[in-house]
Amino acid sequence: MHAAHPRKALLSAASVLAVTAALVTAPTPASAAVPFPVENLDGSGNNVANPTWGQAGRPYSRVATPRYADGIGSPATGPNSRLVSNRIHNDEHQNIFSERGVTQWGFVWGQFLDHTFGLRDSAGSTATAANIPFNSSDPLETFRDDLGVIPFNRSAATAGTGTSTANPRQQTNTESSYIDTAAVYSNSAARLDWLREGSLDGTPTNNSARLLMQNNYLPRRTARGNASTAPVMDADGRLAANPGNAFAAGDPRANENISLTATQTLFAREHNRIVGLLPASLSEEDKFQIARRVVVAEQQYITYNEFLPAMGVNLPAYSGYNSGVNATLSNEFATVGYRAHSQIHGEIEVDALRSRYTQAQLNAF
């Protein structure tokens, strides 16, 4: 993202200790298990007056009314989406550069954010196939497809919706809608329990403050022995044949590309780094929650002070919390407004000096 780098916003040891002093002396809610307010994993309670706003597992909000063929849930007809995509975003035989000089960090940070606050529910019996027809005769089509279609499933319907025109089909966001680094910690206590060092009993609060790492890298799904009990991770490409080798993280999409995996690793390391700077007198849960709060703040700081300005987005100055604003991610934002995939070229070339590597490393590559 321009010349800015996330490490620039990560805190020094002195800053961590200052933040720690402020947190442990903060007012304590009567129901808190630690001596300072703790943000719920699933995003609930962020808005005290409307505790389900932005909560994981709730329907996306809508800016406009849904447009179904029957007014209930049947897809409306329209042009082939592949044909439209080829004509709007086709980038064959050309190099595309950012007019703002944004590097690969632009889309990587955007994806890291996306994997923090948005993921449709694609499971369940209502997540039916809606395959996209593939036309090999299209003059703008350069890919090979032996299936005749691009496999695609509809999002599952939110439970209880799609029953009438007064209650049309809605879609569920399995992430909380907030910038809360859920890509690292997840919105699930059971998943976080696996990701934290210590026992595996579904309760993360009795675990170590540290995130589980293997040689300072994200843990494989085999890290605790049985990959079948590990967090579910998307496994495409070579991982499809060996899903147990996938890295495990708070979000199932952490293996999508090496840049994203590196960013996930960076922030898991950052969490453990902060834990290591905290006083030994604090409980493991206190240390975990302090480190989590700092990492969340770092993601927010980078987003608003580096990422958005680099992308040309200039927001007005923060004027204070507005409890009347529903922060729930909208269908329109999730499916159209934040679809920045066209920033990603079909091929990413990496150049490096041969002298940087030993012959053994080159042979391994």
C-alpha positions in Angstrom: 0.0 0.0 0.0 2.1 2.9 -1.3 5.4 2.9 0.7 3.5 2.2 3.9 4.0 -1.1 5.6 1.9 -2.6 8.4 5.0 -3.0 10.6 5.1 0.8 10.8 1.9 0.7 12.8 2.8 -2.1 15.2 3.6 -1.1 18.7 6.9 -0.8 20.5 7.6 -2.5 23.8 7.2 0.8 25.6 3.8 1.4 23.9 2.6 -2.1 24.8 3.4 -1.5 28.5 1.7 1.9 28.4 -1.4 0.3 26.8 -1.3 -2.5 29.4 -1.3 0.0 32.3 -4.3 1.8 30.8 -6.2 -1.4 30.3 -5.7 -3.0 33.6 -6.9 0.1 35.4 -10.0 0.6 33.2 -13.5 0.4 34.8 -14.7 -3.2 34.9 -18.2 -4.4 33.9 -19.7 -6.6 36.6 -20.0 -9.5 34.2 -16.5 -9.4 32.9 -14.2 -12.4 33.5 -11.1 -10.1 33.3 -10.5 -6.7 34.8 -11.3 -4.7 31.7 -14.1 -4.7 29.0 -13.6 -7.5 26.5 -15.1 -7.4 23.0 -17.2 -10.5 22.3 -15.7 -12.9 19.8 -18.9 -12.9 17.7 -19.3 -9.1 17.6 -22.4 -9.1 19.8 -22.9 -6.3 22.3 -20.9 -3.8 20.3 -24.0 -1.7 20.2 -25.5 -1.9 23.7 -28.9 -0.8 22.6 -28.9 -3.2 19.7 -26.6 -6.1 20.7 -27.2 -8.2 17.5 -26.2 -5.5 15.1 -23.0 -6.7 13.4 -23.1 -10.0 15.1 -21.7 -13.1 13.3 -24.3 -15.6 12.1 -26.9 -12.9 11.3 -28.4 -11.9 8.0 -26.6 -9.3 5.9 -28.5 -6.0 6.0 -29.9 -4.5 2.7 -29.8 -1.0 1.3 -32.3 -1.9 -1.4 -35.2 -4.3 -1.5 -34.3 -7.8 -2.8 -35.1 -8.6 -6.4 -36.2 -12.2 -6.8 -38.1 -13.6 -9.8 -41.0 -14.6 -7.6 -40.5 -12.0 -4.9 -39.5 -14.7 -2.4 -36.2 -16.4 -3.4 -36.0 -17.6 -7.0 -33.1 -16.0 -8.9 -34.0 -13.3 -11.4 -32.8 -14.0 -15.0 -30.1 -11.9 -16.6 -27.0 -12.1 -18.9 -24.4 -14.7 -18.3 -22.1 -13.4 -15.6 -19.0 -14.9 -17.2 -19.8 -13.1 -20.4 -20.2 -9.8 -18.5 -17.0 -10.4 -16.5 -14.9 -11.1 -19.6 -16.0 -7.8 -21.2 -15.7 -5.5 -18.2 -12.6 -7.0 -16.4 -10.7 -8.8 -19.2 -7.0 -8.2 -18.7 -5.5 -10.6 -21.2 -2.3 -9.5 -23.0 -1.9 -6.3 -21.0 -0.2 -5.2 -17.9 -2.4 -3.3 -15.4 -0.8 -0.9 -12.9 -2.4 1.1 -10.2 -2.8 4.8 -11.1 -2.2 5.5 -7.5 1.0 3.5 -7.3 -0.5 1.0 -4.9 1.5 -2.2 -4.7 0.4 -5.8 -4.0 -0.3 -4.6 -0.4 -3.4 -2.9 -1.7 -5.3 -6.1 -2.6 -3.7 -8.2 0.1 -4.8 -5.8 2.9 -8.2 -5.5 1.3 -8.5 -9.3 1.3 -7.3 -9.5 4.9 -10.0 -7.1 5.8 -12.6 -8.9 3.8 -11.7 -12.1 5.7 -12.3 -10.3 8.9 -15.8 -9.0 8.3 -17.5 -11.0 5.6 -18.1 -14.6 4.7 -21.4 -16.0 3.3 -22.9 -19.1 4.7 -22.4 -21.7 1.8 -23.4 -24.8 3.8 -26.8 -26.3 4.3 -29.5 -27.8 2.0 -30.5 -24.4 0.6 -26.9 -23.7 -0.7 -28.0 -25.3 -4.0 -26.0 -25.4 -7.3 -26.2 -22.4 -9.6 -23.5 -23.3 -12.0 -22.4 -20.6 -14.6 -22.5 -21.9 -18.2 -19.1 -21.7 -19.9 -19.0 -20.8 -23.6 -15.7 -22.0 -25.2 -16.7 -20.1 -28.4 -16.6 -16.8 -26.7 -13.8 -14.8 -28.4 -12.7 -13.4 -25.1 -12.5 -16.8 -23.4 -9.0 -18.1 -23.1 -9.4 -20.7 -20.4 -10.0 -24.3 -20.8 -13.1 -25.8 -19.1 -13.9 -29.5 -19.6 -17.0 -29.3 -17.5 -19.0 -26.9 -19.6 -19.8 -24.9 -16.5 -18.1 -23.0 -13.8 -19.2 -24.7 -10.5 -21.0 -22.3 -8.3 -23.4 -22.6 -5.3 -26.0 -20.1 -4.1 -25.5 -18.8 -0.6 -27.6 -20.7 1.9 -30.9 -19.0 3.0 -30.9 -17.6 6.5 -33.0 -19.9 8.6 -36.7 -18.8 8.7 -36.5 -16.6 5.6 -37.7 -17.2 2.1 -41.2 -18.1 3.1 -43.2 -15.3 1.4 -43.0 -12.0 -0.3 -43.2 -10.4 3.1 -40.3 -12.5 4.3 -38.0 -13.0 1.3 -34.8 -15.1 1.3 -31.9 -13.5 3.1 -28.2 -14.5 3.3 -26.1 -15.0 6.4 -22.8 -13.4 7.2 -20.8 -15.9 9.3 -18.3 -13.2 10.3 -18.9 -10.2 12.6 -19.2 -7.0 10.7 -16.5 -5.2 12.6 -12.7 -4.7 12.0 -11.8 -7.0 14.9 -9.1 -9.2 13.4 -11.4 -12.2 13.3 -9.2 -13.5 10.5 -6.7 -14.2 13.2 -8.9 -15.0 16.2 -12.1 -16.2 14.5 -15.7 -15.5 15.8 -15.9 -19.0 17.4 -14.8 -20.0 20.9 -14.3 -23.6 19.7 -12.1 -22.5 16.8 -10.1 -20.1 19.1 -9.6 -22.9 21.6 -7.8 -25.0 18.9 -5.8 -21.9 17.9 -4.5 -21.1 21.4 -1.8 -23.2 23.1 -3.1 -25.4 25.8 -6.0 -27.8 26.4 -8.6 -28.6 23.7 -11.9 -28.6 25.5 -13.9 -26.0 23.6 -13.1 -23.3 26.2 -10.3 -21.0 25.2 -10.3 -19.0 28.5 -8.3 -21.7 30.3 -5.6 -21.8 27.6 -2.2 -20.1 27.2 -2.2 -16.5 26.1 -0.2 -17.5 23.1 -1.5 -18.5 19.7 -0.4 -22.0 18.6 2.5 -21.7 16.1 4.9 -24.3 14.6 8.5 -23.0 14.3 6.9 -19.5 14.4 4.6 -20.3 11.5 0.9 -20.9 11.4 0.1 -24.4 12.6 -0.9 -27.1 10.1 -4.2 -28.8 10.7 -2.2 -31.8 11.8 -0.5 -29.7 14.6 -2.6 -31.3 17.3 -2.4 -34.8 15.8 -5.8 -35.4 14.3 -6.6 -33.1 11.3 -10.3 -34.2 11.4 -10.8 -32.3 14.6 -8.9 -29.2 13.4 -10.6 -26.1 12.2 -12.1 -26.4 8.7 -9.9 -24.7 6.1 -10.5 -24.2 2.4 -8.2 -26.4 0.5 -7.7 -25.7 -3.2 -4.9 -26.4 -5.6 -2.3 -28.8 -4.2 -4.0 -28.8 -0.8 -7.1 -30.4 -2.2 -5.2 -33.7 -2.1 -3.8 -33.1 1.3 -6.2 -30.9 3.3 -4.4 -31.7 6.5 -1.4 -29.8 5.4 -3.4 -26.5 5.2 -2.4 -23.8 7.6 -5.0 -23.2 10.3 -6.2 -19.7 11.2 -9.2 -17.8 12.4 -10.6 -17.6 8.9 -10.9 -20.7 6.6 -9.6 -18.8 3.6 -6.0 -18.2 5.0 -4.4 -20.5 2.3 -5.8 -18.7 -0.7 -2.5 -17.2 -1.7 1.0 -16.8 -0.2 0.6 -13.1 0.4 -2.5 -13.6 2.5 -0.9 -16.5 4.4 2.1 -14.3 5.1 -0.1 -11.5 6.4 -2.0 -14.0 8.6 1.3 -15.3 9.9 2.6 -11.7 10.6 -0.4 -10.9 12.8 -0.3 -14.2 14.7 3.4 -13.5 15.4 2.5 -10.0 16.5 0.0 -11.3 19.0 2.6 -13.6 20.5 5.2 -10.9 20.5 2.9 -8.6 22.6 2.1 -11.5 24.9 5.9 -11.9 25.5 6.2 -8.2 26.6 3.4 -8.3 29.2 4.1 -8.7 32.9 4.3 -12.3 34.2 2.0 -11.4 37.1 -1.0 -11.1 34.7 -3.2 -14.2 34.1 -2.9 -16.0 30.8 -6.4 -14.8 29.9 -5.6 -11.2 30.8 -2.5 -11.3 28.6 -4.4 -12.9 25.7 -7.2 -10.2 25.8 -4.7 -7.3 26.1 -2.7 -8.6 23.1 -5.9 -9.2 21.1 -7.1 -5.7 21.9 -3.8 -4.2 20.7 -3.7 -6.3 17.5 -7.3 -5.3 16.7 -6.4 -1.7 17.2 -3.4 -2.1 14.9 -5.6 -3.5 12.1 -8.0 -0.6 12.6 -5.2 2.0 12.6 -3.6 0.6 9.4 -7.0 0.4 7.7 -8.0 4.0 8.4 -4.6 5.7 8.3 -2.8 3.8 5.6 -5.0 1.5 3.5 -8.0 3.7 2.8 -5.9 6.9 2.0 -3.6 4.8 -0.3 -6.8 3.6 -2.1 -8.0 7.2 -2.5 -10.7 7.0 0.1 -10.8 10.1 2.3 -13.2 9.8 5.2 -14.4 12.7 7.4 -12.8 13.0 10.8 -14.3 10.7 13.5 -16.9 12.6 15.4 -17.8 10.0 18.1 -19.8 6.8 18.5 -23.2 6.9 16.9 -25.4 4.2 18.5 -28.1 4.9 15.8 -25.9 3.5 12.9 -26.4 -0.2 12.2 -22.9 -1.5 11.3 -24.2 -4.8 10.0 -22.5 -5.5 6.7 -24.9 -5.0 3.8 -25.5 -7.4 0.9 -24.7 -4.6 -1.5 -21.3 -3.9 0.1 -20.4 -7.5 0.4 -21.3 -8.5 -3.2 -20.7 -5.3 -5.2 -19.2 -2.4 -3.2 -16.2 -4.4 -1.9 -15.6 -6.7 -4.9 -12.1 -5.5 -5.6 -11.0 -8.8 -7.2 -10.4 -7.0 -10.5 -7.3 -5.4 -8.8 -5.7 -8.9 -8.9 -4.1 -9.7 -12.2 -4.2 -13.3 -13.4 -0.5 -13.6 -13.0 1.9 -12.3 -10.3 5.6 -12.3 -11.2 8.2 -12.2 -8.5 11.8 -11.1 -9.3 14.7 -11.8 -7.0 18.5 -11.8 -7.4 19.8 -15.3 -7.9 22.7 -14.5 -5.6 20.3 -14.3 -2.7 19.8 -18.1 -2.6 22.1 -21.1 -2.3 22.2 -23.7 -5.0 20.3 -26.1 -2.6 17.5 -23.5 -2.2 17.3 -23.0 -6.0 17.1 -26.8 -6.5 14.3 -26.9 -3.9 12.4 -24.1 -5.7 
